[in-house]
Amino acid sequence: MERLRRQDAEAGVVEQPLTAAQKDAIAEARNLWEAKLAELAILHRAALARTGDPAARAELEEHHRRDVQRVTDDRDRRIARIRTGGA
């Protein structure tokens, strides 16, 4: 961590502590996206239970993986905007 801080200092990156509002917004965003991920998991399990075909199951797995990645990326972008003050 110290090495990364030194690299940031050399690059001119200034670390600013998060405000209480930013912390609250980040917590709210994480809760929202946790709920979205839980919903995706429930829908995925239900779809798998209805499907017996291995090819269809593989396709469902791929769609689920992409959906989870998309939601996770959205969450990370939102948190990054909150951290930089662009909420």
C-alpha positions in Angstrom: 0.0 0.0 0.0 2.8 2.4 0.9 4.4 1.8 -2.5 1.1 2.6 -4.2 0.8 5.8 -2.2 4.3 6.8 -3.2 3.5 6.2 -6.8 0.3 8.3 -6.5 2.2 11.1 -4.9 4.8 11.0 -7.6 2.1 11.1 -10.2 0.5 14.1 -8.5 -2.6 12.3 -7.3 -4.0 13.9 -4.1 -5.9 11.6 -1.8 -8.9 13.2 -0.2 -11.0 11.5 2.5 -14.6 10.7 1.7 -17.3 12.9 3.1 -20.1 11.5 5.1 -22.5 12.1 2.2 -20.2 10.2 -0.2 -19.9 7.3 2.3 -23.7 7.2 2.5 -24.1 7.3 -1.2 -21.6 4.5 -1.7 -23.3 2.4 0.9 -26.7 3.0 -0.8 -25.3 2.1 -4.2 -23.8 -1.1 -2.9 -27.1 -2.1 -1.3 -28.9 -1.4 -4.5 -26.6 -3.4 -6.6 -26.5 -6.3 -4.1 -30.3 -6.4 -4.5 -29.9 -6.5 -8.3 -27.4 -9.3 -8.1 -29.7 -11.3 -5.8 -32.6 -10.8 -8.2 -30.4 -12.0 -11.1 -29.4 -15.1 -9.1 -33.0 -16.0 -8.2 -34.1 -15.6 -11.8 -31.1 -17.6 -13.0 -31.8 -20.5 -10.7 -35.5 -20.5 -11.7 -34.6 -20.6 -15.4 -32.1 -23.4 -14.8 -34.8 -25.4 -12.9 -37.1 -25.2 -15.9 -34.4 -26.2 -18.4 -33.0 -29.8 -18.9 -31.2 -29.3 -22.1 -27.4 -29.0 -21.6 -27.0 -26.6 -24.5 -29.7 -24.4 -23.2 -28.3 -24.5 -19.7 -24.9 -23.5 -21.0 -26.5 -20.6 -22.8 -28.3 -19.5 -19.6 -25.0 -19.7 -17.7 -23.3 -17.5 -20.3 -26.2 -14.9 -20.2 -26.1 -14.9 -16.4 -22.3 -14.4 -16.3 -22.7 -11.4 -18.7 -25.6 -10.0 -16.7 -23.6 -10.2 -13.5 -20.5 -8.6 -15.1 -22.7 -5.8 -16.5 -24.3 -5.1 -13.1 -20.9 -5.2 -11.3 -19.4 -2.9 -13.8 -22.3 -0.4 -13.5 -21.9 -0.5 -9.7 -18.1 0.1 -9.9 -18.6 3.1 -12.3 -21.3 4.6 -10.0 -19.0 4.2 -6.9 -16.1 5.8 -8.9 -18.3 8.8 -9.8 -19.4 9.2 -6.2 -15.7 9.1 -5.1 -14.7 11.8 -7.5 -17.6 14.0 -6.6 -19.6 13.6 -9.8 -22.5 11.8 -8.1 
